[in-house]
Amino acid sequence: MRLPKFEYLEPKTLKEASNALASDAKRSVLLAGGTDLLVNMKHRVIEPRQVINLKTIPKLAYITNVRGELRIGPLTTLCALASSSEIQERFPVLSHVATEVGAYALQTMGTLGGNLCQGNRCRFYNQSAFWRGAKSPCYKAGGKLCHVVRKPEECHSTYCGDMAPVLIALEARVRVTGPSGERSLPLSKLYAQDGKKPLSLRKGEILKEVLVPPLSGRTLYLKWRRRESIEFPIISLALYIEKDGNDEIRRTKIIFSAVGSGPVETIEAEKMLENATLDDRVIEKVSIQAVREISPMRTSIYSPSYKRRIAGILLRQGLAEIQNSEHQIPKPK
């Protein structure tokens, strides 16, 4: 398949890239790793007027430690995240998640910024032009009707990223820059929970940096997919548990991916874990509550009921893993 025709830009600074993006925001796209973008262009899912290559801008790929805070540049590849000794030592879950994204070849090309800002997915949208030509365009593709719910001017496409749930669980923040200047916001606020426009970025804004604060809790990432490589998650879970000196949970995060138009946090289930001690009864109760809080749509071949069932299984598995690790007796030296 060939790419459609487009104007190709190689800016030398983020300001130059931001101004180019703002000049025609609806018909411009940013190129980072290109692992998702170029496929969608070949399928004519998107046909931009101009492609702005961020890889020509220097100093956007780095991993640094500033007074205990981890700072990551948006063009840092997933392979670099996985192999970084700094991340393996302080945030091993991030190293693990980076290896869960597609296959190794994609990890060498894909970037953290691209993974965080990837488009939402739907079985009616992410198809070839020939496939989509069998029916009218969906709302996300410029039509009037969402084929998932058969309602006008709605889009229920699903966010299926791997890195965002874990970074949100770790209370990461992002810095974005645009024509109006620079601002910082929690990573969770980057996602608008809107299928057609999934990111809350303003006109011309570009992700500049990801910041992860030092935390002392335990973080897990569990991913359910059809095959062990390549696949986007059918559903995935990021779980963060932090305890006090009395073995009671003082902070928790439960974040699901592939169940909504953005990463989904189950707030009420988290509240149930506050000041609790993990046991089988608590794990079962919290898992049931978390399943009630998610509302997956049939945007893939998997039914909403199947996704809810897997969500409960993943959460039970994650909480049980943390519970069992705390009761393991250290082997004598």
C-alpha positions, 0 to 999 in steps of 0.5 A: 500500500502506498502513502497518500500525497502530503507536504513533509516538514522538518522543523528544527525547534518545537516552536517551529513545529508547534506553529506549523501544526497550529497553521492547519491543525485539522489537516496536520499530523506529527510524526514521531516513531510512525508505527501507528500513523503510517499504517493509518495513512496507508489505509486512508484512515487519515489523509493529512495535508502535511506531516511534521517530523519531530525527529529532526528536533534535537534533544527530545530523547532523554531519561534524566533524574532531577532531584529524585524526579524522573524526566523523559523526553517524548522521542525516547524510544520504548526500547530505550525505556526498557533497557535504561538502568535508571528505569530498571532500578527505580521504576521497573514496571515502566521497563516491563510495560515498554516490552509489552508494546507490540513486537521488538521491531516496533519498540525500537521505532515507537516513542513514549510520546507517540504511545501516549498520544496515539489515536483511539481504535475501533473495528469500524474505523481502523480498516482499509478504505476498501473495507470501510467503503461497504457502508457509510463513514462512521462519525470519527471518519467524517460521517454522522453515525457511530456504528457501535451504538447506531447514534448520530454525532457520537464516537465510542472508539477505544483508547488501547495504549499501554504506557499511559495507565501505568504512568497515570498510576504513578501520578506522572505529569506532562509538559506541553508547549504551543503557540500560547506558551507552555503548561503542565498538567497531570497525565490523566488530564491529557485524555478527554474521554472523547472518541473523536478527539481523545486528547485535550491538547489545545491548538498547536500544542505538542507533548514536550516532557513526561515527569514521574515523581518518586513513589514508594509503593508497588506497581503492576501491569497486567495485559490480556491479548490474543497473542503474546506479541504485536497485539493491542490489549483486549484489556489491560490493568495498571495497579498501584498499592502503597501501604503504611507501617501498619500494613494498611493501604494508604494509597491505591490506583486502579487504571484500565486500558481498552475499556473506554475512550481514554484510560479509565480509573475506578474511583469507588473501587480505590476508595474501598481499598483505603485503610484496608488490609488485603485478604481474599474477601477484600480482593473479591469485593473490590474486583466486583466493584471495579467491574461495575465501574467500567463500561466497555463498548463493542469496538473490537470483536470482543464483547463488553461482557467478556471484557468485564469478566477479564477486568475482574480476573486481572484485578484479582490476579494483581491484588493476589500477587501483591498479597502473596508477595507480602507473605513470602518467607525470605529464604535463609542466606 
